């Protein structure tokens, strides 16, 4: 496991440990689940973290057009 993957995993756990069921329902929208299409575990977690951090900071979901 790479250092970055480990660090992101720890940050993911820290932030999402504060989420309740409603937070999870909001965050895990259609855009969030696009991460399932990403084969590389590090890239997949980076994708999710952009959305998790935004929700944690602003309380709203984010969709980034690619």
TORPA-4810 file (N, C-alpha, C, O; in nm, 3 decimals):
<nodes>
NODE_1_0.085_-0.118_0.000_0.000_0.000_0.000_0.089_0.123_0.000_0.184_0.133_0.078_X
NODE_2_0.058_0.217_-0.087_0.138_0.339_-0.096_0.108_0.429_0.024_0.004_0.419_0.088_X
NODE_3_0.202_0.517_0.050_0.187_0.612_0.159_0.064_0.700_0.136_-0.014_0.724_0.229_X
NODE_4_0.048_0.749_0.013_-0.066_0.837_-0.017_-0.199_0.764_0.002_-0.293_0.822_0.056_X
NODE_5_-0.206_0.641_-0.040_-0.328_0.564_-0.024_-0.360_0.546_0.124_-0.476_0.557_0.165_X
NODE_6_-0.259_0.519_0.203_-0.277_0.503_0.348_-0.326_0.634_0.411_-0.420_0.634_0.490_X
NODE_7_-0.262_0.745_0.375_-0.301_0.876_0.430_-0.443_0.913_0.390_-0.521_0.959_0.473_X
NODE_8_-0.477_0.893_0.265_-0.613_0.924_0.219_-0.715_0.835_0.288_-0.824_0.880_0.324_X
NODE_9_-0.680_0.709_0.307_-0.770_0.618_0.377_-0.796_0.661_0.520_-0.909_0.652_0.568_X
NODE_10_-0.693_0.709_0.586_-0.709_0.758_0.723_-0.793_0.885_0.727_-0.878_0.901_0.815_X
NODE_11_-0.771_0.975_0.630_-0.851_1.097_0.624_-0.997_1.064_0.594_-1.087_1.122_0.655_X
NODE_12_-1.020_0.971_0.503_-1.156_0.926_0.470_-1.226_0.876_0.597_-1.340_0.913_0.624_X
NODE_13_-1.157_0.793_0.673_-1.214_0.738_0.796_-1.243_0.848_0.897_-1.349_0.848_0.961_X
NODE_14_-1.151_0.941_0.912_-1.169_1.050_1.008_-1.290_1.136_0.973_-1.374_1.163_1.059_X
NODE_15_-1.298_1.178_0.848_-1.409_1.265_0.807_-1.542_1.191_0.814_-1.639_1.241_0.870_X
NODE_16_-1.546_1.072_0.757_-1.674_1.002_0.748_-1.721_0.944_0.882_-1.837_0.906_0.895_X
NODE_17_-1.634_0.938_0.979_-1.677_0.891_1.111_-1.777_0.988_1.174_-1.850_0.952_1.266_X
NODE_18_-1.779_1.110_1.123_-1.873_1.211_1.173_-2.005_1.210_1.095_-2.100_1.279_1.133_X
NODE_19_-2.012_1.135_0.987_-2.131_1.132_0.903_-2.241_1.047_0.968_-2.215_0.941_1.025_X
NODE_20_-2.362_1.097_0.958_-2.476_1.014_0.997_-2.538_0.956_0.870_-2.487_0.978_0.760_X
NODE_21_-2.645_0.882_0.885_-2.706_0.814_0.772_-2.750_0.913_0.663_-2.734_0.886_0.544_X
NODE_22_-2.802_1.026_0.705_-2.847_1.126_0.607_-2.729_1.184_0.529_-2.741_1.209_0.409_X
NODE_23_-2.616_1.207_0.597_-2.497_1.253_0.527_-2.456_1.154_0.419_-2.428_1.192_0.306_X
NODE_24_-2.454_1.026_0.454_-2.415_0.924_0.358_-2.512_0.918_0.240_-2.469_0.902_0.126_X
NODE_25_-2.640_0.932_0.267_-2.739_0.931_0.159_-2.717_1.048_0.063_-2.735_1.036_-0.058_X
NODE_26_-2.678_1.160_0.118_-2.654_1.279_0.037_-2.526_1.267_-0.043_-2.525_1.293_-0.164_X
NODE_27_-2.418_1.228_0.022_-2.287_1.222_-0.042_-2.282_1.116_-0.152_-2.227_1.139_-0.259_X
NODE_28_-2.340_1.001_-0.124_-2.328_0.890_-0.220_-2.435_0.902_-0.329_-2.526_0.820_-0.339_X
NODE_29_-2.420_1.005_-0.408_-2.510_1.026_-0.521_-2.454_0.957_-0.645_-2.355_0.884_-0.637_X
NODE_30_-2.518_0.979_-0.758_-2.476_0.914_-0.881_-2.330_0.946_-0.917_-2.256_0.859_-0.962_X
NODE_31_-2.291_1.070_-0.896_-2.153_1.111_-0.926_-2.053_1.036_-0.838_-1.948_0.992_-0.886_X
NODE_32_-2.083_1.023_-0.711_-1.994_0.954_-0.617_-1.969_0.810_-0.663_-1.857_0.761_-0.656_X
NODE_33_-2.075_0.743_-0.709_-2.063_0.602_-0.747_-1.989_0.582_-0.879_-1.957_0.468_-0.914_X
NODE_34_-1.962_0.689_-0.952_-1.879_0.677_-1.072_-1.739_0.628_-1.036_-1.666_0.578_-1.121_X
NODE_35_-1.703_0.643_-0.910_-1.572_0.595_-0.864_-1.558_0.444_-0.884_-1.447_0.393_-0.894_X
NODE_36_-1.669_0.373_-0.888_-1.664_0.227_-0.910_-1.606_0.192_-1.046_-1.561_0.079_-1.066_X
NODE_37_-1.606_0.285_-1.138_-1.553_0.262_-1.271_-1.403_0.283_-1.280_-1.341_0.256_-1.383_X
NODE_38_-1.344_0.332_-1.172_-1.200_0.361_-1.169_-1.127_0.238_-1.116_-1.151_0.194_-1.004_X
NODE_39_-1.038_0.183_-1.197_-0.968_0.060_-1.161_-0.857_0.078_-1.060_-0.834_-0.010_-0.977_X
NODE_40_-0.787_0.189_-1.066_-0.674_0.214_-0.976_-0.726_0.255_-0.838_-0.798_0.355_-0.828_X
NODE_41_-0.692_0.182_-0.732_-0.743_0.213_-0.598_-0.709_0.354_-0.549_-0.792_0.419_-0.485_X
NODE_42_-0.590_0.401_-0.580_-0.552_0.536_-0.537_-0.636_0.641_-0.610_-0.685_0.735_-0.547_X
NODE_43_-0.652_0.627_-0.739_-0.733_0.721_-0.815_-0.880_0.717_-0.770_-0.946_0.820_-0.762_X
NODE_44_-0.929_0.598_-0.741_-1.067_0.582_-0.693_-1.087_0.657_-0.562_-1.187_0.726_-0.545_X
NODE_45_-0.991_0.644_-0.470_-1.003_0.711_-0.341_-0.985_0.862_-0.357_-1.051_0.939_-0.288_X
NODE_46_-0.897_0.905_-0.444_-0.882_1.049_-0.471_-1.015_1.108_-0.519_-1.056_1.215_-0.474_X
NODE_47_-1.080_1.037_-0.610_-1.208_1.081_-0.665_-1.311_1.099_-0.552_-1.379_1.201_-0.544_X
NODE_48_-1.319_0.999_-0.465_-1.414_1.006_-0.354_-1.378_1.117_-0.257_-1.467_1.186_-0.206_X
NODE_49_-1.249_1.135_-0.231_-1.207_1.235_-0.133_-1.240_1.377_-0.176_-1.272_1.460_-0.091_X
NODE_50_-1.235_1.406_-0.304_-1.275_1.539_-0.352_-1.418_1.565_-0.310_-1.451_1.675_-0.263_X
NODE_51_-1.503_1.467_-0.326_-1.644_1.482_-0.293_-1.668_1.483_-0.142_-1.750_1.560_-0.092_X
NODE_52_-1.599_1.397_-0.070_-1.612_1.391_0.076_-1.565_1.521_0.140_-1.632_1.575_0.228_X
NODE_53_-1.449_1.571_0.098_-1.397_1.697_0.153_-1.492_1.813_0.126_-1.517_1.896_0.214_X
NODE_54_-1.543_1.820_0.005_-1.636_1.928_-0.029_-1.761_1.922_0.059_-1.804_2.023_0.113_X
NODE_55_-1.817_1.804_0.072_-1.936_1.789_0.155_-1.905_1.825_0.301_-1.984_1.891_0.367_X
NODE_56_-1.791_1.781_0.350_-1.752_1.809_0.488_-1.737_1.960_0.511_-1.774_2.011_0.616_X
NODE_57_-1.683_2.029_0.414_-1.657_2.173_0.428_-1.781_2.258_0.404_-1.806_2.355_0.477_X
NODE_58_-1.860_2.223_0.301_-1.971_2.309_0.259_-2.110_2.252_0.287_-2.209_2.325_0.280_X
NODE_59_-2.119_2.123_0.319_-2.248_2.063_0.348_-2.332_2.038_0.225_-2.452_2.011_0.235_X
NODE_60_-2.271_2.046_0.107_-2.341_2.018_-0.018_-2.257_1.924_-0.103_-2.136_1.911_-0.084_X
NODE_61_-2.323_1.859_-0.196_-2.251_1.770_-0.285_-2.188_1.850_-0.398_-2.227_1.964_-0.425_X
NODE_62_-2.092_1.790_-0.463_-2.024_1.851_-0.576_-2.024_1.754_-0.693_-2.007_1.633_-0.675_X
NODE_63_-2.044_1.808_-0.810_-2.031_1.727_-0.931_-1.933_1.800_-1.021_-1.955_1.916_-1.059_X
NODE_64_-1.828_1.732_-1.054_-1.725_1.790_-1.140_-1.744_1.734_-1.279_-1.734_1.613_-1.301_X
NODE_65_-1.771_1.821_-1.372_-1.787_1.778_-1.511_-1.652_1.744_-1.570_-1.557_1.821_-1.558_X
NODE_66_-1.643_1.630_-1.634_-1.516_1.589_-1.693_-1.523_1.595_-1.843_-1.425_1.563_-1.910_X
</nodes>
